[in-house]
Amino acid sequence: MNRQAMLSQIEDSSIKWDLIIIGGGATGLGCAVDAAARGLRTLLLEQGDFSQGTSSRSTKLIHGGVRYLQQGDIPMVRDSLRERGHLLKNAPHLVKPLPFVIPAYRWYEPYYYTFGMKVYDLLSGKRSIDNSLLLSKDKVIDLFPNLKIDGLTGGTLYWDAQFDDARMVIALARSAAKEDACVLNYLKVEKLNKDNDQITGVIATDQLSGREYELQAKVVINATGVFADSVRQLDESSTPEIIEPSQGIHIILDASFLSADHAIMIPKTDDGRVLFAIPWHGHLMFGTTDTPDVPIELEPRPLEEEIDYLLEHAGRYLQKAPSKKDVLSVFAGIRPLVRPAHTKGGTTSKISRDHHIDVSASGLITIVGGKWTTYRHMAEDTIDQAIQHASLEAKPCCTLDLEIHRSDESDGIAENDNELNSLLHPDFEYKKASIIAAARFEMALSLEDALARRTRCLLLNKKASCEAAPEAARLLAGELGKDEAWIKEQTELFIKTHGA
Ligand SMILES: Cc1cc2nc3c(=O)[nH]c(=O)nc-3n(C[C@H](O)[C@H](O)[C@H](O)COP(=O)(O)OP(=O)(O)OC[C@H]3O[C@@H](n4cnc5c(N)ncnc54)[C@H](O)[C@@H]3O)c2cc1C
């Protein structure tokens, strides 16, 4: 993918795209893959970097959702487990099975949770990863030498899947581009154009050059997650809001706090939440929270009380209790939940994760809600709706069996080059070549794109990322044709934003 080549595709304002999709997260890029694979002329515009919104800030699970099973939302769990099966098949390089253990502290819990997870296995049908098992107390201690054992009665082992969310977004962007879609980051949609009260296209501004583009489309899709209401209000200023934002944060700790290959799932905290402790890229990820009434921002801020809440709960389960100084990184994301018609505010943990499609009087198609796991199904429903609305000629959906792009360019770049084959920083698994690949093939345009979303350095360890920043900026500059002043400016900005 090359941004300059993509930009040249929107030079000609007389082109009428079949679809313009606003939003470059899981939902928008899922729609772009689906539409382009059906032969539709597809343009996707993202105001920031691909996945800069919620889609790079998830718990990174492709799962049925044990919480939804507890809530009795069987159709949601079944649909998610079906999608999990397709993703394990279509993106085995990105989505991997992961064993989870539910530790039990009351005598009946091992039996209760094992029964529940057997239902989960049944709902997965032939796509089940492996059977859930009842674990003895000794087996749980064996798997998690650092788990608190006071009162432990046993546990339940079950299987779900884990992925790297921002890498998946890039893979989707490249899958869409392979099917001839035009996908652009840093292009913000500022206005919806209309003719006879029907939407005919958008006006978008390149956030890097300031240039404005007028673009025509038969259908415009609003896949902007928590920003969906702001785009709906570009269409009709008085339209009521439908998004109920809910913030979730994760803390990253050294892997030694868990010292395990398995993840832990805590099914119910005192306040009724689900928590996970998950090994990820050689670190331990612990989360998440569910904080309503947060401001809707592209860079949401973790609250001190959210960090305290997670540390307090980690300390309840881990022998070596982490403290603030052990937190290597924190990241926050906002769930684009759909507001139940009759409520505002209050708890968001019980709002359905189902998706909703809305078609406005002027033809704006808005897709909101859902979850990462179900992005493909959401996209299929949305594109079906768009085809029907604008009477587009298209092939049937084919994403159930469509392989998702696999990239191994950084290996090729590193081959025969000792310098690029070396690690960017001793605390990370990433080679210097991955920064080159990010700029050359994945449309990374800034240091933060490369360190937060092409590699995941920033999410894993802020201090080490700041240490790696000057070298990463130098590598990027070489690829992007930037000078010393750019290297200095990018490095200083990164350290100012993310340094201690
Ligand atoms: C803490 C947390 C944990 C989660 N964990 C999981 C999990 O483990 N598994 C799971 O299945 N789901 C999970 N989810 C849910 C999942 O992450 C989201 O449902 C999904 O990422 C939403 O994707 P999206 O594309 O709809 O929104 P986003 O990723 O937010 O994408 C919308 C994009 O639209 C862009 N945009 C907005 N306005 C404009 C404009 N005017 N012009 C151009 N672009 C615009 C934004 O910049 C943004 O990038 C989690 C969510 C959170 C918050």
PDBQT file of the ligand as one rigid body, heavy atoms in Angstrom, charges set to zero:
ROOT
HETATM    1  C1  LIG A 601     -11.389  -1.683  26.165  1.00  0.00    +0.000 C 
HETATM    2  C2  LIG A 601     -12.019  -2.433  25.032  1.00  0.00    +0.000 A 
HETATM    3  C3  LIG A 601     -11.774  -3.790  24.888  1.00  0.00    +0.000 A 
HETATM    4  C4  LIG A 601     -12.359  -4.487  23.833  1.00  0.00    +0.000 A 
HETATM    5  N1  LIG A 601     -12.032  -5.789  23.659  1.00  0.00    +0.000 NA
HETATM    6  C5  LIG A 601     -12.569  -6.498  22.663  1.00  0.00    +0.000 A 
HETATM    7  C6  LIG A 601     -12.178  -7.835  22.452  1.00  0.00    +0.000 A 
HETATM    8  O1  LIG A 601     -11.292  -8.366  23.124  1.00  0.00    +0.000 OA
HETATM    9  N2  LIG A 601     -12.782  -8.510  21.454  1.00  0.00    +0.000 N 
HETATM   10  C7  LIG A 601     -13.752  -7.950  20.682  1.00  0.00    +0.000 A 
HETATM   11  O2  LIG A 601     -14.298  -8.662  19.840  1.00  0.00    +0.000 OA
HETATM   12  N3  LIG A 601     -14.101  -6.652  20.804  1.00  0.00    +0.000 NA
HETATM   13  C8  LIG A 601     -13.516  -5.911  21.772  1.00  0.00    +0.000 A 
HETATM   14  N4  LIG A 601     -13.826  -4.593  21.922  1.00  0.00    +0.000 N 
HETATM   15  C9  LIG A 601     -14.745  -3.970  20.962  1.00  0.00    +0.000 C 
HETATM   16  C10 LIG A 601     -14.029  -3.563  19.677  1.00  0.00    +0.000 C 
HETATM   17  O3  LIG A 601     -12.735  -3.078  19.931  1.00  0.00    +0.000 OA
HETATM   18  C11 LIG A 601     -14.848  -2.496  18.940  1.00  0.00    +0.000 C 
HETATM   19  O4  LIG A 601     -16.161  -2.945  18.807  1.00  0.00    +0.000 OA
HETATM   20  C12 LIG A 601     -14.290  -2.193  17.557  1.00  0.00    +0.000 C 
HETATM   21  O5  LIG A 601     -12.907  -1.956  17.595  1.00  0.00    +0.000 OA
HETATM   22  C13 LIG A 601     -14.996  -0.972  16.971  1.00  0.00    +0.000 C 
HETATM   23  O6  LIG A 601     -14.460  -0.729  15.700  1.00  0.00    +0.000 OA
HETATM   24  P1  LIG A 601     -15.009   0.460  14.804  1.00  0.00    +0.000 P 
HETATM   25  O7  LIG A 601     -14.322   0.349  13.495  1.00  0.00    +0.000 OA
HETATM   26  O8  LIG A 601     -16.491   0.445  14.807  1.00  0.00    +0.000 OA
HETATM   27  O9  LIG A 601     -14.565   1.783  15.568  1.00  0.00    +0.000 OA
HETATM   28  P2  LIG A 601     -13.132   2.492  15.578  1.00  0.00    +0.000 P 
HETATM   29  O10 LIG A 601     -12.036   1.521  15.667  1.00  0.00    +0.000 OA
HETATM   30  O11 LIG A 601     -13.183   3.553  16.617  1.00  0.00    +0.000 OA
HETATM   31  O12 LIG A 601     -13.039   3.156  14.142  1.00  0.00    +0.000 OA
HETATM   32  C14 LIG A 601     -13.754   4.304  13.780  1.00  0.00    +0.000 C 
HETATM   33  C15 LIG A 601     -12.817   5.204  13.017  1.00  0.00    +0.000 C 
HETATM   34  O13 LIG A 601     -13.550   6.263  12.407  1.00  0.00    +0.000 OA
HETATM   35  C16 LIG A 601     -12.667   7.351  12.296  1.00  0.00    +0.000 C 
HETATM   36  N5  LIG A 601     -13.425   8.592  12.055  1.00  0.00    +0.000 N 
HETATM   37  C17 LIG A 601     -14.254   9.226  12.909  1.00  0.00    +0.000 A 
HETATM   38  N6  LIG A 601     -14.759  10.332  12.337  1.00  0.00    +0.000 NA
HETATM   39  C18 LIG A 601     -14.228  10.408  11.088  1.00  0.00    +0.000 A 
HETATM   40  C19 LIG A 601     -14.354  11.341  10.015  1.00  0.00    +0.000 A 
HETATM   41  N7  LIG A 601     -15.125  12.423  10.113  1.00  0.00    +0.000 N 
HETATM   42  N8  LIG A 601     -13.662  11.113   8.860  1.00  0.00    +0.000 NA
HETATM   43  C20 LIG A 601     -12.870  10.016   8.743  1.00  0.00    +0.000 A 
HETATM   44  N9  LIG A 601     -12.708   9.115   9.746  1.00  0.00    +0.000 NA
HETATM   45  C21 LIG A 601     -13.391   9.293  10.904  1.00  0.00    +0.000 A 
HETATM   46  C22 LIG A 601     -11.943   7.349  13.639  1.00  0.00    +0.000 C 
HETATM   47  O14 LIG A 601     -10.730   8.069  13.587  1.00  0.00    +0.000 OA
HETATM   48  C23 LIG A 601     -11.764   5.866  13.905  1.00  0.00    +0.000 C 
HETATM   49  O15 LIG A 601     -10.470   5.390  13.553  1.00  0.00    +0.000 OA
HETATM   50  C24 LIG A 601     -13.227  -3.837  22.939  1.00  0.00    +0.000 A 
HETATM   51  C25 LIG A 601     -13.459  -2.465  23.076  1.00  0.00    +0.000 A 
HETATM   52  C26 LIG A 601     -12.843  -1.767  24.105  1.00  0.00    +0.000 A 
HETATM   53  C27 LIG A 601     -13.049  -0.299  24.232  1.00  0.00    +0.000 C 
ENDROOT
TORSDOF 0
